[in-house]
């Protein structure tokens, strides 16, 4: 039966796989033959997974995707060698990785939706405060009926802009 090496490839790929497996920097350093000190492993994991301004869940998602893609390649190689037992083990492992990825994506989507709702509520509150202030400051200059008409126009314009932005993202 073929050896199942979950962390093969470059040192960087191995670091990502071992980090996704929740190994300590000390254990990772040992498994990569001391190529990096535990302190350097800790820094390198962050460097590899943070490219840009990633959320922590997105970092873990990237690690899981790296593992999943490597396992797909391994399954293809094993399928060519007709080692069905090894392929079954890899497929089971890959299914577990993809299930974890799906759970993380679902959690991230929920968190982003909650965040967007909170930002929307706060923005609405701030706009309401600003309009209330302006109405009070201009009460002598602008007729109340005209003010309400202008606020309605402004809100319609804002809603149209939000819809346009959402259509561009879709």
Secondary structure as UniProt FT lines:
FT   HELIX           11..20
FT   TURN            21..22
FT   HELIX           25..31
FT   TURN            32..34
FT   HELIX           38..50
FT   TURN            51..53
FT   HELIX           56..81
FT   HELIX           84..137
FT   TURN            138..141
FT   HELIX           144..169
//
